[in-house]
């Protein structure tokens, strides 16, 4: 008897060939990179990081919690690059942007 019934989200997330599985791996990669970055930044800078994204072109985009944080993070771009390359060696450069969520 074949098991062709609906699959749970856990089953889909573990399936490396499914779109959901690829999405799950990408979200996990971003979360790990964000945790690594915030864990290595100085305590007075880390709260300014909202999220980060690594593009296929190797550009790491760091989203800040506001314009003032973005300015501070831009001054730390070389340190951010060094920290994140330890986790993702393919990073070529860093951009800092203000998160759209910070304007709520």
N, C-alpha and C positions, 0 to 999 in steps of 0.2 A: 504494500500500500504506500503510495506516495504522500509526502507531507507538503502539499502545495498551499496550505492555509496561510493566513496573514503572518507576517514576521514581526517580532517585537523590535523596538528601537535599538535595543542592545544588540540584537542579531544583525540589524542593518549597519550599525556603527562598526561592528567587527568585520564586516564583509569589505575587504579592501577594493573590491571591484564596483561597489555601489557608489552612487553619487553622495549618499549620506555618509558612507564610510570615509570618502575623501574629504568631505566637509568636516567631519569629526576630527580627522588627523590634522587638518589645517588649523582648526580652532585650538586643538591641543598644542600645536607648535607655537602659535601666537601667545597662548597663555604661558607657556614655559619661557618664551623669550621675554615677555613682560615681567614675569616673576624674577627672572635672572637680572634684568636691567634694574628694576626697582630695589632688589636686594643688594646690588652693588653700588648704586648711586648714593651720594651723601644724604643723610637723613633730612637735611633742609631742602633738598632738590626733588627727591623721589615723589613726594605728594603732588607735584605738578604734572606728573605723567598720567594721562587718562588711558591710553592704549598705544599699541604700536602694530605696524604691519610691514612685512618684508615683501616687496614686489619681486616679480620674476626677473627684473632688471638688476636686482641686487641693492636697490635703494630702500633703506629702512626709513619709514615715516613714523615719527613719534608725534602723537597727538597730545596736546597739553590741555590743562584745565582752564585756560584763559590766556589773554594776550600777555600779561605780565609774566606768567609761567613760561610762555613760549620764548620770550626774550631771554629769560634765565637759562632755559634749556639750550638755546642756540649757542650760548657761551660755553656750554658743556659738550658741544657736538663731538669734539675729538675724544673726550672721555667716554661718551656714549658709544661711539664707534668702536673703541678699544674693548669696552665691556661686552658689547654684543657680538663682536667677532670671535670672542672666546666660545660662544655658543653656536654661532652661525658664521663660519669663516667666509662665506660667499658675499657678505655685505660689502658693498663698494662705497657707499656714502650714506649720510644721514640728512633727512629733511625734518624740520619741526613745523607742525601746523597746529592751529587752534581747533580743538574738537567742536563740532557743531552742537554737541550735547551740553557744552559749558555755557551756552547762552540761554538756557531754559529759565 
